């Protein structure tokens, strides 16, 4: 077994975790700042139009995508499930700040499918 070829899934998983973490922290910061602005009345009368719960309802799907990216990255690093790892890497693309990391993670995980298939099998050599 050639060990120098088994870095792609790990690198893609780490990139997916990084992109997902940046995505999660970024959207949590945006939602928190908007909620504070709405609560403090600094939006100039928009408080009645945009309730604070609406901000969380809009950000919640983005937070879920970030969590899926992190979990998929963990699957990729452990080389457990290629489908979940690929789904996580695709979700990592959805981050506007780190989409290039998500694209790279998706490419690395998609071309390393063989690492997942052969990682659990035991060789006799």
Beta strands, then each sheet from edge to edge (+ up, - down):
end
